[in-house]
Amino acid sequence: MYQPKSGEVVSFEEQFKLHYTFLCTAAYYVVEDEDAARDIVQDFFLYCWSKRDIIRITHDFKSYAVRAIRNASLNYLKKSGKTSLQEIAVIENMTQHFPLEDNEDETDRNAALWAAVARLPEQRRRIFLLSNHDGLKYKDIAETLGISINTVKTQIKLALQFLRKECRWMTSLITFLFFLKK
């Protein structure tokens, strides 16, 4: 296979070693099933191998592979029937700008978390930040805001539920990456 940027011919085996883990992660991001993600990536590489004389990649192999894996993953969801068409449309939009880096660095994860925190209702966000960012105790937050301790507890519980739901993909992705490295 040809790598246009470097001008070098890179072996099929090298491409597999270079990109397998990342492509499994990309597939898992969509299908949320470890076995299915591996199957999708293996099928992709089998396809590439069987069509090696025909395929002409004019850009970076990784970009080509990510787009192919994204499409194959979406097709898997459609065929499996485990996901509604509305959910598939949402997933398609979310994956439109798939990350092309091997590992989403901590800055990106923090940005996603802060974006989720920003979507909390104002009072809940304020209570959550006073507790988790400023380190205040529930009692101190209640006194500062003139509310009961039970209200503080409830608001933090609701904030954590929301953040877990909003950032579920992040924890799933981290878990999958850990699983791949075993």
Contacts in CASP RR format, 6 or more apart in sequence:
PFRMAT RR
TARGET T0000
AUTHOR 0000-0000-0000
METHOD contacts of the structure
MODEL  1
MYQPKSGEVVSFEEQFKLHYTFLCTAAYYVVEDEDAARDIVQDFFLYCWS
KRDIIRITHDFKSYAVRAIRNASLNYLKKSGKTSLQEIAVIENMTQHFPL
EDNEDETDRNAALWAAVARLPEQRRRIFLLSNHDGLKYKDIAETLGISIN
TVKTQIKLALQFLRKECRWMTSLITFLFFLKK
1 9 0 8 1.000
1 10 0 8 1.000
1 11 0 8 1.000
1 12 0 8 1.000
1 15 0 8 1.000
1 48 0 8 1.000
1 52 0 8 1.000
1 55 0 8 1.000
1 57 0 8 1.000
1 61 0 8 1.000
2 9 0 8 1.000
2 10 0 8 1.000
2 56 0 8 1.000
2 57 0 8 1.000
3 9 0 8 1.000
3 10 0 8 1.000
3 60 0 8 1.000
3 61 0 8 1.000
4 57 0 8 1.000
4 58 0 8 1.000
4 59 0 8 1.000
4 60 0 8 1.000
5 60 0 8 1.000
10 18 0 8 1.000
10 61 0 8 1.000
12 45 0 8 1.000
12 48 0 8 1.000
12 49 0 8 1.000
12 52 0 8 1.000
15 45 0 8 1.000
15 48 0 8 1.000
15 61 0 8 1.000
15 65 0 8 1.000
16 45 0 8 1.000
18 62 0 8 1.000
19 61 0 8 1.000
19 62 0 8 1.000
19 65 0 8 1.000
20 41 0 8 1.000
20 45 0 8 1.000
21 102 0 8 1.000
21 177 0 8 1.000
21 180 0 8 1.000
21 181 0 8 1.000
22 62 0 8 1.000
22 102 0 8 1.000
22 103 0 8 1.000
23 41 0 8 1.000
23 44 0 8 1.000
23 65 0 8 1.000
23 66 0 8 1.000
23 69 0 8 1.000
24 37 0 8 1.000
24 38 0 8 1.000
24 41 0 8 1.000
24 176 0 8 1.000
24 180 0 8 1.000
25 37 0 8 1.000
25 173 0 8 1.000
25 176 0 8 1.000
25 177 0 8 1.000
25 180 0 8 1.000
26 66 0 8 1.000
26 69 0 8 1.000
26 70 0 8 1.000
26 73 0 8 1.000
26 98 0 8 1.000
27 36 0 8 1.000
27 37 0 8 1.000
27 38 0 8 1.000
27 40 0 8 1.000
27 41 0 8 1.000
27 69 0 8 1.000
27 72 0 8 1.000
27 73 0 8 1.000
28 34 0 8 1.000
28 37 0 8 1.000
28 172 0 8 1.000
28 173 0 8 1.000
28 176 0 8 1.000
29 73 0 8 1.000
29 95 0 8 1.000
29 98 0 8 1.000
29 169 0 8 1.000
29 172 0 8 1.000
29 173 0 8 1.000
30 70 0 8 1.000
30 73 0 8 1.000
30 74 0 8 1.000
30 76 0 8 1.000
30 77 0 8 1.000
30 91 0 8 1.000
30 95 0 8 1.000
31 37 0 8 1.000
31 40 0 8 1.000
31 73 0 8 1.000
31 76 0 8 1.000
31 77 0 8 1.000
32 172 0 8 1.000
34 176 0 8 1.000
34 179 0 8 1.000
36 76 0 8 1.000
36 80 0 8 1.000
37 73 0 8 1.000
37 176 0 8 1.000
40 69 0 8 1.000
40 72 0 8 1.000
40 73 0 8 1.000
40 76 0 8 1.000
41 69 0 8 1.000
43 72 0 8 1.000
44 65 0 8 1.000
44 68 0 8 1.000
44 69 0 8 1.000
44 72 0 8 1.000
48 55 0 8 1.000
57 64 0 8 1.000
62 100 0 8 1.000
63 100 0 8 1.000
66 98 0 8 1.000
66 100 0 8 1.000
67 98 0 8 1.000
70 95 0 8 1.000
70 98 0 8 1.000
73 95 0 8 1.000
74 88 0 8 1.000
74 91 0 8 1.000
74 92 0 8 1.000
74 95 0 8 1.000
77 83 0 8 1.000
77 88 0 8 1.000
77 91 0 8 1.000
78 85 0 8 1.000
78 88 0 8 1.000
83 91 0 8 1.000
99 108 0 8 1.000
103 177 0 8 1.000
104 173 0 8 1.000
109 170 0 8 1.000
112 167 0 8 1.000
112 170 0 8 1.000
113 163 0 8 1.000
113 167 0 8 1.000
113 170 0 8 1.000
116 162 0 8 1.000
116 163 0 8 1.000
116 166 0 8 1.000
116 167 0 8 1.000
117 125 0 8 1.000
117 128 0 8 1.000
117 129 0 8 1.000
117 163 0 8 1.000
118 125 0 8 1.000
119 162 0 8 1.000
119 166 0 8 1.000
120 128 0 8 1.000
120 159 0 8 1.000
120 162 0 8 1.000
120 163 0 8 1.000
123 155 0 8 1.000
124 155 0 8 1.000
124 158 0 8 1.000
124 159 0 8 1.000
124 162 0 8 1.000
125 159 0 8 1.000
126 145 0 8 1.000
127 141 0 8 1.000
127 145 0 8 1.000
127 152 0 8 1.000
127 155 0 8 1.000
127 156 0 8 1.000
127 159 0 8 1.000
128 155 0 8 1.000
128 156 0 8 1.000
128 159 0 8 1.000
128 160 0 8 1.000
130 136 0 8 1.000
130 140 0 8 1.000
130 141 0 8 1.000
130 144 0 8 1.000
130 145 0 8 1.000
131 137 0 8 1.000
131 138 0 8 1.000
131 141 0 8 1.000
131 152 0 8 1.000
131 156 0 8 1.000
136 144 0 8 1.000
138 149 0 8 1.000
138 152 0 8 1.000
138 153 0 8 1.000
138 156 0 8 1.000
139 149 0 8 1.000
141 147 0 8 1.000
141 152 0 8 1.000
142 148 0 8 1.000
142 149 0 8 1.000
142 151 0 8 1.000
142 152 0 8 1.000
145 152 0 8 1.000
164 171 0 8 1.000
END
